[in-house]
């Protein structure tokens, strides 16, 4: 096994990272995954919102035509 000289300036750290560093890395990873998921699902959310607006517009037009037709009789 290779040994470093006692006066070596090389700092070897075999300790695991601190809890704070692990939590920061976890938060960054979860945040990146969440952002990726939001970007991937954004078109579906916009399409669903558009379908809702289209449905509401169609129902409003049909209702107004029905009310106007009833008032003319």
VENJO-V610783 format. One record per residue. RES is the residue in one small letter. SS is DSSP state (@ for helix, = for strand, . for the rest). Layout:
# VENJO-V610783
[[RES SS] [RES SS]]
This chain:
# VENJO-V610783
[[x .] [x .] [x .] [x .] [x .] [x .] [x .] [x .] [x .] [x .] [x .] [x .] [x .] [x .] [x .] [x .] [x .] [x .] [x @] [x @] [x @] [x @] [x @] [x @] [x @] [x @] [x @] [x @] [x @] [x @] [x @] [x @] [x @] [x @] [x @] [x @] [x @] [x @] [x @] [x @] [x @] [x @] [x @] [x @] [x @] [x @] [x @] [x @] [x @] [x @] [x @] [x @] [x @] [x @] [x @] [x @] [x @] [x @] [x @] [x @] [x @] [x @] [x @] [x @] [x @] [x @] [x @] [x @] [x @] [x @] [x @] [x @] [x .]]
